[in-house]
């Protein structure tokens, strides 16, 4: 597995990371046995950058990772996040206050069964808490030895700058893919300027870049993709045509559509480290092999032309959740 340097830190992480969210829900029923196999196989393939969060499966995701960390802690560069908590009304709310940061990290450390988290993110920018206060508190966690590096998720360029002035950011995590290219405008340039790693989640557009994506109606009732605009109506029709075109380009390039999508992201800069999620070994192996795929200038031009031909991809979240991204 090829390695990349995490921003200014010097830490070496696998060029393809592993997003673990789907192992405990979100995309249908979890399969703990298969997820354990994925985690073990990831280490065999040289993937060391594992990404979780306290809210994934209400803590179950971190507990799942604790099993592999028990015997392989030194082999894993572990990322987790905080910032969502119960709102007392059956839902969740954003809370990245200094007080909650201290509570959340202790809970995560206990669930993960480790004494430190390598990369700790604020999961969202809290509209009620200045980002300087959030990262200031996270910096204290670094000084206490509970966290090695810090990052922010879904932050706009202005807030990245403010945060980085308060305490150096190692990484910014945001959605980025062939269908979600908003970070190109300002977030990627500011990360490159400041020496901050950019970590794309959902780099495969939650499965939409693959031509064999099923009808939304066939998804499990608990699969949250049912709520996303890209998976219905005219947007879905546009995205099916786009996926079919990507399939043709991938075939010509000698790779799978998923590998094409990941190789495209990797081609955007050495400071970019995608974390595709999966709960199946066969997809893990396919994703990992994308690190060896080199795209020609013609292939990149063909991708750009195809994206221009089918622009109506739709919003990545519903209106309520859109208000919590790119802040």
HUSUL-V640583 format. One record per backbone hydrogen bond with DSSP energy under -1.0 kcal/mol. NH is the residue of the N-H (numbers start at 1). CO is the residue of the C=O. If there is no record, write none. Layout:
# HUSUL-V640583
NH	CO
NH	CO
This chain:
# HUSUL-V640583
4	13
6	11
7	5
9	6
13	4
15	2
17	274
18	49
19	276
20	51
23	20
24	21
27	25
35	31
36	32
37	33
38	34
39	35
40	36
41	37
42	38
43	39
44	40
45	41
46	43
47	42
50	77
51	18
52	79
54	81
58	55
60	57
61	56
63	59
64	60
65	61
66	62
67	64
69	65
70	66
72	68
73	69
75	72
76	73
77	48
79	50
80	119
82	121
85	93
87	91
93	85
95	83
101	97
102	98
103	99
104	100
105	101
106	102
107	103
108	104
109	105
110	106
111	107
112	108
113	109
114	109
117	146
119	78
120	149
121	80
122	151
123	82
129	126
133	130
134	130
135	131
136	132
137	133
138	134
139	135
140	136
141	137
142	138
143	139
144	140
145	142
146	141
147	141
148	117
149	118
151	120
152	171
153	122
154	173
160	156
161	157
162	158
163	159
164	160
165	161
166	162
167	163
170	150
172	197
173	152
174	199
176	201
177	180
184	181
185	182
188	183
190	186
191	187
192	188
193	189
194	190
196	191
197	170
198	271
199	172
201	174
205	202
207	204
208	205
209	204
210	207
213	210
218	215
219	216
223	220
224	26
226	223
227	224
228	225
231	228
232	229
236	232
237	233
238	234
239	235
240	236
241	237
242	238
243	239
244	240
245	241
246	242
247	243
248	244
249	245
250	246
251	247
252	248
253	249
255	250
260	256
261	257
262	258
263	259
264	260
265	261
266	262
267	263
268	265
269	266
272	269
273	198
275	200
284	280
285	281
286	282
287	283
288	284
289	285
290	287
291	288
292	289
293	290
300	296
301	297
302	298
303	299
304	300
305	301
306	302
307	303
308	304
309	305
310	306
313	311
322	318
323	319
324	321
325	322
327	154
